[in-house]
């Protein structure tokens, strides 16, 4: 009788601001499954807040889920949060503190809507500005509604769209590499 060896999935803990980021991570999980990658993206929603608050919640949630032994920890944040000045932390302070906690940072420029805008055909080079990203996205994708849901993202975009944008976005490229979606 032969023993059946079950390969354990590589766990990646990903914390994100809200529901849209959670849907985005679920979509990344679907893409990973379609590619035959043996990963599990453990997503935790942080319910917004400033950079300091989100990092503290990320550390707390990661510790709570420690028994699952995540290979990496990633925090998804919007760069436009710095404009709001919540908690008084700059993006640079967040980067330093995340590094000290062994948490990889993925900064969405300027937010998830900006990323989605760049994923539309021929937009990967755009550099949308904070508050305008949502209205720009709605102009080019009138059906878009916040928060984005996983099914909508999967129907609208492909892995090719993500990879195309990742060529111009180092944080997105790093996120996709850690999952195995970008080689």
Secondary structure, DSSP 8 states (H G I E B T S, - for coil): ---------EEEEEEESSHHHHHHHHHHHHHHHHTT--EEEEEEE-----HHHHHHHHHHHHHHTGGG--SEEEEEEETTHHHHTGGG--HHHHHHHHHHTT-EEEEESS-HHHHHHHHSTT-TT----TTHHHHHHHHH-TT--SS--HHHHHHH--HHHHHHHHTT-HHHHHHHHHHTS--
